[in-house]
Amino acid sequence: MKTGVYDILKAKFLIDDDAIKNWRFIVFIILLAIIMIANTQRFEQKVFRIAALTNEVKELRSEFVDRRSQLMKLRMESTVSQKMIVKNIFPATVPPVKIKVKKEEEKSFLKKIWQ
């Protein structure tokens, strides 16, 4: 047992006659470790990107709500009338009247001939 641990500490398994098998396995483990590290890095980058996009969406949504409330205020009749008074345009005192247009009937080809 003592010699087995001592051989492992001196890395004799890397210089023995069948060391090629051990080196292949070590290179394989190193490649797997590199792939795992790269995969974790990409995952963390995506998580940070999602967090940044979520914050941007929240900011844009709050800006949209703010602009919509400003638009609603500008569209109010009182605001429009105040801005028009500056240009000497006053609101109408007479309410608007609905205009009805009567549509003429189109005469068919036979009715046009008989006239």
C-alpha positions as CSV (number, residue, x, y, z in Angstrom):
1,M,0.0,0.0,0.0
2,K,2.8,2.4,0.9
3,T,4.6,1.8,-2.4
4,G,1.4,2.3,-4.4
5,V,0.8,5.7,-2.9
6,Y,4.5,6.5,-3.2
7,D,4.4,5.5,-6.9
8,I,1.3,7.7,-7.5
9,L,3.0,10.7,-5.9
10,K,6.1,10.2,-8.0
11,A,3.8,9.8,-11.1
12,K,5.4,6.6,-12.2
13,F,2.2,5.7,-14.0
14,L,3.1,8.4,-16.5
15,I,6.5,7.0,-17.4
16,D,5.9,3.3,-17.4
17,D,5.7,1.1,-20.5
18,D,1.9,1.4,-20.7
19,A,1.9,5.1,-20.1
20,I,0.3,5.9,-23.5
21,K,-3.1,4.6,-22.3
22,N,-2.8,6.8,-19.2
23,W,-1.8,9.9,-21.2
24,R,-4.7,9.4,-23.6
25,F,-7.1,9.2,-20.7
26,I,-5.6,12.3,-19.1
27,V,-5.9,14.3,-22.3
28,F,-9.5,13.1,-22.7
29,I,-10.3,14.3,-19.1
30,I,-8.6,17.7,-19.8
31,L,-10.6,18.2,-23.0
32,L,-13.8,17.4,-21.1
33,A,-12.9,19.9,-18.5
34,I,-12.3,22.6,-21.1
35,I,-15.6,21.9,-22.8
36,M,-17.4,22.1,-19.4
37,I,-15.8,25.4,-18.6
38,A,-16.7,26.8,-22.0
39,N,-20.2,25.7,-21.7
40,T,-20.6,27.2,-18.2
41,Q,-19.1,30.5,-19.5
42,R,-21.6,30.6,-22.4
43,F,-24.5,29.9,-20.0
44,E,-23.4,32.7,-17.7
45,Q,-23.2,35.1,-20.6
46,K,-26.7,34.3,-21.7
47,V,-28.0,34.8,-18.1
48,F,-26.4,38.2,-18.0
49,R,-27.8,39.1,-21.4
50,I,-31.3,38.0,-20.3
51,A,-31.0,40.1,-17.2
52,A,-29.9,43.2,-19.2
53,L,-32.8,42.7,-21.7
54,T,-35.3,42.4,-18.9
55,N,-34.1,45.7,-17.3
56,E,-34.3,47.3,-20.7
57,V,-37.9,46.1,-21.2
58,K,-38.9,47.5,-17.9
59,E,-37.4,50.9,-18.7
60,L,-39.1,51.0,-22.1
61,R,-42.4,49.9,-20.6
62,S,-42.2,52.7,-18.0
63,E,-41.3,55.2,-20.7
64,F,-44.2,54.0,-22.8
65,V,-46.6,54.5,-19.9
66,D,-45.2,58.0,-19.2
67,R,-45.5,59.0,-22.9
68,R,-49.0,57.6,-23.1
69,S,-50.1,59.7,-20.1
70,Q,-48.6,62.8,-21.7
71,L,-50.4,62.1,-24.9
72,M,-53.7,61.7,-23.1
73,K,-53.2,65.0,-21.3
74,L,-52.4,66.7,-24.6
75,R,-55.5,65.3,-26.3
76,M,-57.9,66.6,-23.7
77,E,-60.3,69.3,-25.0
78,S,-59.3,71.8,-22.3
79,T,-55.6,71.5,-23.2
80,V,-56.3,71.9,-26.9
81,S,-58.6,74.9,-26.4
82,Q,-56.0,76.6,-24.3
83,K,-53.4,76.2,-27.0
84,M,-55.8,77.4,-29.6
85,I,-56.7,80.6,-27.7
86,V,-53.1,81.7,-28.1
87,K,-53.6,81.5,-31.9
88,N,-57.0,83.3,-31.6
89,I,-59.0,80.2,-32.4
90,F,-61.9,79.8,-30.0
91,P,-64.1,76.7,-29.4
92,A,-67.4,76.7,-31.1
93,T,-70.4,77.9,-29.2
94,V,-72.9,76.0,-31.4
95,P,-72.8,72.2,-31.2
96,P,-71.9,70.4,-34.4
97,V,-74.7,69.2,-36.7
98,K,-74.6,65.8,-38.3
99,I,-74.8,66.0,-42.1
100,K,-76.7,63.2,-43.8
101,V,-76.1,62.6,-47.5
102,K,-78.7,60.7,-49.5
103,K,-77.2,58.2,-51.9
104,E,-78.8,58.1,-55.3
105,E,-79.9,54.8,-56.5
106,E,-77.9,53.5,-59.5
107,K,-80.2,52.7,-62.3
108,S,-79.7,49.4,-63.9
109,F,-78.9,49.1,-67.6
110,L,-82.5,48.3,-68.5
111,K,-83.9,51.3,-66.7
112,K,-81.5,53.6,-68.5
113,I,-82.6,52.2,-71.8
114,W,-86.3,52.8,-71.1
115,Q,-85.8,56.5,-70.2
